Amino acid sequence: MLISLLSRFYAAMIAARQRKATEELKRHGILLPFELEQAGWKINERNEDSLPFAR
């Protein structure tokens, strides 16, 4: 019974954090695509090859 109570409490905490994260993404979601597009403009073949994790 205690494990069931703790697991329900943990699931409720996770759900609350997911709701909060979704709210934050909705609030700031308008800025995200343009910022990603700007970052993409800076990547080209020359600096892509200089990245440390490139093959």
PDB file with SEQRES, HELIX, SHEET and CRYST1 records, atoms N, CA, C and O in Angstrom:
SEQRES   1 A   55  MET LEU ILE SER LEU LEU SER ARG PHE TYR ALA ALA MET          
SEQRES   2 A   55  ILE ALA ALA ARG GLN ARG LYS ALA THR GLU GLU LEU LYS          
SEQRES   3 A   55  ARG HIS GLY ILE LEU LEU PRO PHE GLU LEU GLU GLN ALA          
SEQRES   4 A   55  GLY TRP LYS ILE ASN GLU ARG ASN GLU ASP SER LEU PRO          
SEQRES   5 A   55  PHE ALA ARG                                                  
HELIX    1 AA1 LEU A    2  HIS A   28  1                                  27    
HELIX    2 AA2 LEU A   32  LYS A   42  1                                  11    
HELIX    3 AA3 GLU A   45  ASP A   49  1                                   5    
CRYST1    1.000    1.000    1.000  90.00  90.00  90.00 P 1           1          
ATOM      1  N   MET A   1       0.818  -1.186   0.000  1.00  0.00           N  
ATOM      2  CA  MET A   1       0.000   0.000   0.000  1.00  0.00           C  
ATOM      3  C   MET A   1       0.867   1.258   0.000  1.00  0.00           C  
ATOM      4  O   MET A   1       0.566   2.224  -0.701  1.00  0.00           O  
ATOM      5  N   LEU A   2       1.923   1.243   0.772  1.00  0.00           N  
ATOM      6  CA  LEU A   2       2.815   2.400   0.822  1.00  0.00           C  
ATOM      7  C   LEU A   2       3.488   2.623  -0.527  1.00  0.00           C  
ATOM      8  O   LEU A   2       3.647   3.761  -0.970  1.00  0.00           O  
ATOM      9  N   ILE A   3       3.883   1.527  -1.178  1.00  0.00           N  
ATOM     10  CA  ILE A   3       4.526   1.644  -2.485  1.00  0.00           C  
ATOM     11  C   ILE A   3       3.544   2.209  -3.499  1.00  0.00           C  
ATOM     12  O   ILE A   3       3.918   3.032  -4.333  1.00  0.00           O  
ATOM     13  N   SER A   4       2.297   1.777  -3.435  1.00  0.00           N  
ATOM     14  CA  SER A   4       1.263   2.289  -4.334  1.00  0.00           C  
ATOM     15  C   SER A   4       1.049   3.786  -4.121  1.00  0.00           C  
ATOM     16  O   SER A   4       0.895   4.543  -5.080  1.00  0.00           O  
ATOM     17  N   LEU A   5       1.040   4.196  -2.877  1.00  0.00           N  
ATOM     18  CA  LEU A   5       0.856   5.614  -2.554  1.00  0.00           C  
ATOM     19  C   LEU A   5       2.042   6.432  -3.058  1.00  0.00           C  
ATOM     20  O   LEU A   5       1.861   7.502  -3.638  1.00  0.00           O  
ATOM     21  N   LEU A   6       3.248   5.929  -2.836  1.00  0.00           N  
ATOM     22  CA  LEU A   6       4.435   6.642  -3.301  1.00  0.00           C  
ATOM     23  C   LEU A   6       4.500   6.700  -4.822  1.00  0.00           C  
ATOM     24  O   LEU A   6       4.894   7.721  -5.384  1.00  0.00           O  
ATOM     25  N   SER A   7       4.121   5.621  -5.490  1.00  0.00           N  
ATOM     26  CA  SER A   7       4.159   5.627  -6.944  1.00  0.00           C  
ATOM     27  C   SER A   7       3.117   6.588  -7.513  1.00  0.00           C  
ATOM     28  O   SER A   7       3.378   7.250  -8.517  1.00  0.00           O  
ATOM     29  N   ARG A   8       1.945   6.676  -6.891  1.00  0.00           N  
ATOM     30  CA  ARG A   8       0.936   7.636  -7.349  1.00  0.00           C  
ATOM     31  C   ARG A   8       1.407   9.067  -7.108  1.00  0.00           C  
ATOM     32  O   ARG A   8       1.185   9.944  -7.943  1.00  0.00           O  
ATOM     33  N   PHE A   9       2.052   9.302  -5.974  1.00  0.00           N  
ATOM     34  CA  PHE A   9       2.597  10.626  -5.674  1.00  0.00           C  
ATOM     35  C   PHE A   9       3.677  11.005  -6.687  1.00  0.00           C  
ATOM     36  O   PHE A   9       3.709  12.135  -7.173  1.00  0.00           O  
ATOM     37  N   TYR A  10       4.547  10.072  -6.999  1.00  0.00           N  
ATOM     38  CA  TYR A  10       5.614  10.307  -7.971  1.00  0.00           C  
ATOM     39  C   TYR A  10       5.029  10.583  -9.359  1.00  0.00           C  
ATOM     40  O   TYR A  10       5.495  11.483 -10.058  1.00  0.00           O  
ATOM     41  N   ALA A  11       4.016   9.818  -9.760  1.00  0.00           N  
ATOM     42  CA  ALA A  11       3.370  10.029 -11.055  1.00  0.00           C  
ATOM     43  C   ALA A  11       2.696  11.401 -11.109  1.00  0.00           C  
ATOM     44  O   ALA A  11       2.717  12.063 -12.147  1.00  0.00           O  
ATOM     45  N   ALA A  12       2.104  11.825 -10.004  1.00  0.00           N  
ATOM     46  CA  ALA A  12       1.475  13.144  -9.958  1.00  0.00           C  
ATOM     47  C   ALA A  12       2.515  14.252 -10.058  1.00  0.00           C  
ATOM     48  O   ALA A  12       2.278  15.272 -10.705  1.00  0.00           O  
ATOM     49  N   MET A  13       3.668  14.054  -9.418  1.00  0.00           N  
ATOM     50  CA  MET A  13       4.740  15.043  -9.524  1.00  0.00           C  
ATOM     51  C   MET A  13       5.236  15.155 -10.969  1.00  0.00           C  
ATOM     52  O   MET A  13       5.446  16.260 -11.470  1.00  0.00           O  
ATOM     53  N   ILE A  14       5.419  14.034 -11.624  1.00  0.00           N  
ATOM     54  CA  ILE A  14       5.878  14.034 -13.011  1.00  0.00           C  
ATOM     55  C   ILE A  14       4.852  14.727 -13.910  1.00  0.00           C  
ATOM     56  O   ILE A  14       5.222  15.523 -14.772  1.00  0.00           O  
ATOM     57  N   ALA A  15       3.584  14.431 -13.714  1.00  0.00           N  
ATOM     58  CA  ALA A  15       2.533  15.049 -14.524  1.00  0.00           C  
ATOM     59  C   ALA A  15       2.510  16.562 -14.320  1.00  0.00           C  
ATOM     60  O   ALA A  15       2.325  17.315 -15.276  1.00  0.00           O  
ATOM     61  N   ALA A  16       2.695  17.006 -13.091  1.00  0.00           N  
ATOM     62  CA  ALA A  16       2.706  18.443 -12.815  1.00  0.00           C  
ATOM     63  C   ALA A  16       3.890  19.115 -13.495  1.00  0.00           C  
ATOM     64  O   ALA A  16       3.752  20.207 -14.046  1.00  0.00           O  
ATOM     65  N   ARG A  17       5.051  18.470 -13.461  1.00  0.00           N  
ATOM     66  CA  ARG A  17       6.238  19.036 -14.130  1.00  0.00           C  
ATOM     67  C   ARG A  17       6.043  19.082 -15.640  1.00  0.00           C  
ATOM     68  O   ARG A  17       6.470  20.034 -16.294  1.00  0.00           O  
ATOM     69  N   GLN A  18       5.401  18.061 -16.197  1.00  0.00           N  
ATOM     70  CA  GLN A  18       5.140  18.053 -17.637  1.00  0.00           C  
ATOM     71  C   GLN A  18       4.176  19.164 -18.022  1.00  0.00           C  
ATOM     72  O   GLN A  18       4.358  19.810 -19.054  1.00  0.00           O  
ATOM     73  N   ARG A  19       3.145  19.396 -17.200  1.00  0.00           N  
ATOM     74  CA  ARG A  19       2.213  20.489 -17.482  1.00  0.00           C  
ATOM     75  C   ARG A  19       2.925  21.828 -17.432  1.00  0.00           C  
ATOM     76  O   ARG A  19       2.691  22.688 -18.282  1.00  0.00           O  
ATOM     77  N   LYS A  20       3.792  22.013 -16.447  1.00  0.00           N  
ATOM     78  CA  LYS A  20       4.544  23.266 -16.315  1.00  0.00           C  
ATOM     79  C   LYS A  20       5.477  23.465 -17.513  1.00  0.00           C  
ATOM     80  O   LYS A  20       5.585  24.573 -18.039  1.00  0.00           O  
ATOM     81  N   ALA A  21       6.140  22.409 -17.936  1.00  0.00           N  
ATOM     82  CA  ALA A  21       7.029  22.501 -19.091  1.00  0.00           C  
ATOM     83  C   ALA A  21       6.244  22.834 -20.352  1.00  0.00           C  
ATOM     84  O   ALA A  21       6.701  23.629 -21.173  1.00  0.00           O  
ATOM     85  N   THR A  22       5.070  22.235 -20.514  1.00  0.00           N  
ATOM     86  CA  THR A  22       4.231  22.529 -21.677  1.00  0.00           C  
ATOM     87  C   THR A  22       3.779  23.983 -21.667  1.00  0.00           C  
ATOM     88  O   THR A  22       3.762  24.632 -22.713  1.00  0.00           O  
ATOM     89  N   GLU A  23       3.416  24.498 -20.505  1.00  0.00           N  
ATOM     90  CA  GLU A  23       3.026  25.908 -20.392  1.00  0.00           C  
ATOM     91  C   GLU A  23       4.180  26.825 -20.780  1.00  0.00           C  
ATOM     92  O   GLU A  23       3.977  27.802 -21.501  1.00  0.00           O  
ATOM     93  N   GLU A  24       5.387  26.522 -20.312  1.00  0.00           N  
ATOM     94  CA  GLU A  24       6.544  27.343 -20.645  1.00  0.00           C  
ATOM     95  C   GLU A  24       6.845  27.291 -22.139  1.00  0.00           C  
ATOM     96  O   GLU A  24       7.173  28.313 -22.742  1.00  0.00           O  
ATOM     97  N   LEU A  25       6.737  26.111 -22.737  1.00  0.00           N  
ATOM     98  CA  LEU A  25       6.974  25.997 -24.173  1.00  0.00           C  
ATOM     99  C   LEU A  25       5.933  26.776 -24.969  1.00  0.00           C  
ATOM    100  O   LEU A  25       6.265  27.398 -25.978  1.00  0.00           O  
ATOM    101  N   LYS A  26       4.692  26.748 -24.529  1.00  0.00           N  
ATOM    102  CA  LYS A  26       3.667  27.533 -25.214  1.00  0.00           C  
ATOM    103  C   LYS A  26       3.944  29.017 -25.080  1.00  0.00           C  
ATOM    104  O   LYS A  26       3.725  29.782 -26.020  1.00  0.00           O  
ATOM    105  N   ARG A  27       4.428  29.430 -23.912  1.00  0.00           N  
ATOM    106  CA  ARG A  27       4.711  30.847 -23.685  1.00  0.00           C  
ATOM    107  C   ARG A  27       5.860  31.339 -24.547  1.00  0.00           C  
ATOM    108  O   ARG A  27       5.812  32.458 -25.058  1.00  0.00           O  
ATOM    109  N   HIS A  28       6.882  30.532 -24.717  1.00  0.00           N  
ATOM    110  CA  HIS A  28       8.075  30.945 -25.448  1.00  0.00           C  
ATOM    111  C   HIS A  28       8.181  30.287 -26.819  1.00  0.00           C  
ATOM    112  O   HIS A  28       9.182  30.472 -27.511  1.00  0.00           O  
ATOM    113  N   GLY A  29       7.196  29.543 -27.214  1.00  0.00           N  
ATOM    114  CA  GLY A  29       7.265  28.792 -28.454  1.00  0.00           C  
ATOM    115  C   GLY A  29       7.370  29.644 -29.695  1.00  0.00           C  
ATOM    116  O   GLY A  29       7.883  29.181 -30.714  1.00  0.00           O  
ATOM    117  N   ILE A  30       6.898  30.877 -29.642  1.00  0.00           N  
ATOM    118  CA  ILE A  30       6.942  31.749 -30.815  1.00  0.00           C  
ATOM    119  C   ILE A  30       8.381  32.093 -31.172  1.00  0.00           C  
ATOM    120  O   ILE A  30       8.695  32.242 -32.353  1.00  0.00           O  
ATOM    121  N   LEU A  31       9.251  32.219 -30.203  1.00  0.00           N  
ATOM    122  CA  LEU A  31      10.629  32.607 -30.452  1.00  0.00           C  
ATOM    123  C   LEU A  31      11.496  31.454 -30.938  1.00  0.00           C  
ATOM    124  O   LEU A  31      12.519  31.684 -31.583  1.00  0.00           O  
ATOM    125  N   LEU A  32      11.111  30.237 -30.645  1.00  0.00           N  
ATOM    126  CA  LEU A  32      11.971  29.098 -30.903  1.00  0.00           C  
ATOM    127  C   LEU A  32      12.294  28.865 -32.378  1.00  0.00           C  
ATOM    128  O   LEU A  32      13.475  28.713 -32.692  1.00  0.00           O  
ATOM    129  N   PRO A  33      11.346  28.827 -33.295  1.00  0.00           N  
ATOM    130  CA  PRO A  33      11.698  28.521 -34.687  1.00  0.00           C  
ATOM    131  C   PRO A  33      12.650  29.535 -35.312  1.00  0.00           C  
ATOM    132  O   PRO A  33      13.574  29.138 -36.021  1.00  0.00           O  
ATOM    133  N   PHE A  34      12.455  30.832 -35.071  1.00  0.00           N  
ATOM    134  CA  PHE A  34      13.344  31.825 -35.650  1.00  0.00           C  
ATOM    135  C   PHE A  34      14.755  31.695 -35.092  1.00  0.00           C  
ATOM    136  O   PHE A  34      15.729  31.834 -35.832  1.00  0.00           O  
ATOM    137  N   GLU A  35      14.873  31.430 -33.797  1.00  0.00           N  
ATOM    138  CA  GLU A  35      16.204  31.271 -33.202  1.00  0.00           C  
ATOM    139  C   GLU A  35      16.915  30.057 -33.792  1.00  0.00           C  
ATOM    140  O   GLU A  35      18.119  30.105 -34.045  1.00  0.00           O  
ATOM    141  N   LEU A  36      16.183  28.982 -34.009  1.00  0.00           N  
ATOM    142  CA  LEU A  36      16.799  27.809 -34.624  1.00  0.00           C  
ATOM    143  C   LEU A  36      17.194  28.093 -36.069  1.00  0.00           C  
ATOM    144  O   LEU A  36      18.236  27.631 -36.534  1.00  0.00           O  
ATOM    145  N   GLU A  37      16.364  28.851 -36.775  1.00  0.00           N  
ATOM    146  CA  GLU A  37      16.691  29.197 -38.148  1.00  0.00           C  
ATOM    147  C   GLU A  37      17.946  30.071 -38.190  1.00  0.00           C  
ATOM    148  O   GLU A  37      18.801  29.882 -39.055  1.00  0.00           O  
ATOM    149  N   GLN A  38      18.062  31.015 -37.273  1.00  0.00           N  
ATOM    150  CA  GLN A  38      19.260  31.856 -37.210  1.00  0.00           C  
ATOM    151  C   GLN A  38      20.502  31.021 -36.949  1.00  0.00           C  
ATOM    152  O   GLN A  38      21.540  31.247 -37.572  1.00  0.00           O  
ATOM    153  N   ALA A  39      20.414  30.063 -36.041  1.00  0.00           N  
ATOM    154  CA  ALA A  39      21.554  29.206 -35.745  1.00  0.00           C  
ATOM    155  C   ALA A  39      21.921  28.383 -36.977  1.00  0.00           C  
ATOM    156  O   ALA A  39      23.099  28.136 -37.231  1.00  0.00           O  
ATOM    157  N   GLY A  40      20.928  27.965 -37.732  1.00  0.00           N  
ATOM    158  CA  GLY A  40      21.191  27.201 -38.941  1.00  0.00           C  
ATOM    159  C   GLY A  40      21.910  28.008 -40.007  1.00  0.00           C  
ATOM    160  O   GLY A  40      22.668  27.449 -40.800  1.00  0.00           O  
ATOM    161  N   TRP A  41      21.684  29.313 -40.038  1.00  0.00           N  
ATOM    162  CA  TRP A  41      22.357  30.162 -41.016  1.00  0.00           C  
ATOM    163  C   TRP A  41      23.861  30.193 -40.781  1.00  0.00           C  
ATOM    164  O   TRP A  41      24.633  30.370 -41.723  1.00  0.00           O  
ATOM    165  N   LYS A  42      24.283  30.021 -39.528  1.00  0.00           N  
ATOM    166  CA  LYS A  42      25.703  30.112 -39.191  1.00  0.00           C  
ATOM    167  C   LYS A  42      26.465  28.826 -39.513  1.00  0.00           C  
ATOM    168  O   LYS A  42      27.695  28.832 -39.551  1.00  0.00           O  
ATOM    169  N   ILE A  43      25.754  27.734 -39.742  1.00  0.00           N  
ATOM    170  CA  ILE A  43      26.422  26.462 -40.003  1.00  0.00           C  
ATOM    171  C   ILE A  43      26.611  26.303 -41.514  1.00  0.00           C  
ATOM    172  O   ILE A  43      25.653  26.392 -42.282  1.00  0.00           O  
ATOM    173  N   ASN A  44      27.817  26.077 -41.916  1.00  0.00           N  
ATOM    174  CA  ASN A  44      28.086  25.781 -43.316  1.00  0.00           C  
ATOM    175  C   ASN A  44      29.077  24.627 -43.371  1.00  0.00           C  
ATOM    176  O   ASN A  44      29.459  24.083 -42.335  1.00  0.00           O  
ATOM    177  N   GLU A  45      29.485  24.260 -44.558  1.00  0.00           N  
ATOM    178  CA  GLU A  45      30.371  23.096 -44.683  1.00  0.00           C  
ATOM    179  C   GLU A  45      31.698  23.302 -43.963  1.00  0.00           C  
ATOM    180  O   GLU A  45      32.239  22.361 -43.383  1.00  0.00           O  
ATOM    181  N   ARG A  46      32.222  24.511 -43.992  1.00  0.00           N  
ATOM    182  CA  ARG A  46      33.521  24.770 -43.375  1.00  0.00           C  
ATOM    183  C   ARG A  46      33.468  24.582 -41.861  1.00  0.00           C  
ATOM    184  O   ARG A  46      34.272  23.825 -41.317  1.00  0.00           O  
ATOM    185  N   ASN A  47      32.548  25.248 -41.165  1.00  0.00           N  
ATOM    186  CA  ASN A  47      32.547  25.121 -39.708  1.00  0.00           C  
ATOM    187  C   ASN A  47      31.863  23.837 -39.256  1.00  0.00           C  
ATOM    188  O   ASN A  47      32.045  23.429 -38.109  1.00  0.00           O  
ATOM    189  N   GLU A  48      31.095  23.195 -40.104  1.00  0.00           N  
ATOM    190  CA  GLU A  48      30.515  21.909 -39.739  1.00  0.00           C  
ATOM    191  C   GLU A  48      31.611  20.842 -39.640  1.00  0.00           C  
ATOM    192  O   GLU A  48      31.545  19.972 -38.771  1.00  0.00           O  
ATOM    193  N   ASP A  49      32.621  20.900 -40.522  1.00  0.00           N  
ATOM    194  CA  ASP A  49      33.716  19.943 -40.473  1.00  0.00           C  
ATOM    195  C   ASP A  49      34.632  20.170 -39.286  1.00  0.00           C  
ATOM    196  O   ASP A  49      35.334  19.252 -38.864  1.00  0.00           O  
ATOM    197  N   SER A  50      34.636  21.378 -38.741  1.00  0.00           N  
ATOM    198  CA  SER A  50      35.527  21.651 -37.612  1.00  0.00           C  
ATOM    199  C   SER A  50      34.915  21.275 -36.267  1.00  0.00           C  
ATOM    200  O   SER A  50      35.578  21.399 -35.238  1.00  0.00           O  
ATOM    201  N   LEU A  51      33.669  20.820 -36.254  1.00  0.00           N  
ATOM    202  CA  LEU A  51      33.060  20.427 -34.997  1.00  0.00           C  
ATOM    203  C   LEU A  51      33.757  19.183 -34.426  1.00  0.00           C  
ATOM    204  O   LEU A  51      34.162  18.302 -35.184  1.00  0.00           O  
ATOM    205  N   PRO A  52      33.898  19.106 -33.099  1.00  0.00           N  
ATOM    206  CA  PRO A  52      34.668  18.020 -32.509  1.00  0.00           C  
ATOM    207  C   PRO A  52      34.024  16.633 -32.682  1.00  0.00           C  
ATOM    208  O   PRO A  52      34.720  15.620 -32.619  1.00  0.00           O  
ATOM    209  N   PHE A  53      32.716  16.583 -32.898  1.00  0.00           N  
ATOM    210  CA  PHE A  53      32.069  15.284 -32.998  1.00  0.00           C  
ATOM    211  C   PHE A  53      31.814  14.876 -34.446  1.00  0.00           C  
ATOM    212  O   PHE A  53      31.121  13.890 -34.699  1.00  0.00           O  
ATOM    213  N   ALA A  54      32.366  15.623 -35.394  1.00  0.00           N  
ATOM    214  CA  ALA A  54      32.201  15.266 -36.805  1.00  0.00           C  
ATOM    215  C   ALA A  54      33.096  14.061 -37.138  1.00  0.00           C  
ATOM    216  O   ALA A  54      34.150  13.873 -36.530  1.00  0.00           O  
ATOM    217  N   ARG A  55      32.662  13.259 -38.104  1.00  0.00           N  
ATOM    218  CA  ARG A  55      33.440  12.064 -38.474  1.00  0.00           C  
ATOM    219  C   ARG A  55      34.562  12.414 -39.402  1.00  0.00           C  
ATOM    220  O   ARG A  55      35.319  11.534 -39.815  1.00  0.00           O  
TER     221      ARG A  55                                                      
END                                                                             
